[in-house]
Amino acid sequence: MGDDLILATMPNIPKYEVEEVLGVIYGSSTRTRGMGGRFVSGIQAITGGKGTAYANEIEKARKEAIEDLKKEARNLGANGVLAIDFETAEILEGFILVTAYGTDVKFKR
């Protein structure tokens, strides 16, 4: 399926008019670094440098949250999501929660 949704962090899109606001939607992803990822992160914390193991899991979670948001938007009949933002939190020990949220809309050109 082609990507027929317009996704934006801005509140409007030039040359498009919002016909209908469908509401606030979100997508989320929860990931864990696992034992190997925690070990690598621990070594990186001791030696310094970029924490790639943790950053990689956050990036995966962001992509999953956006895919979840897009699926929800399509289910509601939207062709766009505006004002997208992310919230990231660590819950419990080693679980990463990423939520993407925005305003679900129907556009016309």
Secondary structure, DSSP 8 states (H G I E B T S, - for coil): -----EE-SSS--TT-EEEEEEEEEEEEEEEE-HHHHHHHHHHHHHH-S--HHHHHHHHHHHHHHHHHHHHHHHHTT-SEEEEEEEEEEEETTTEEEEEEEEEEEEEE-
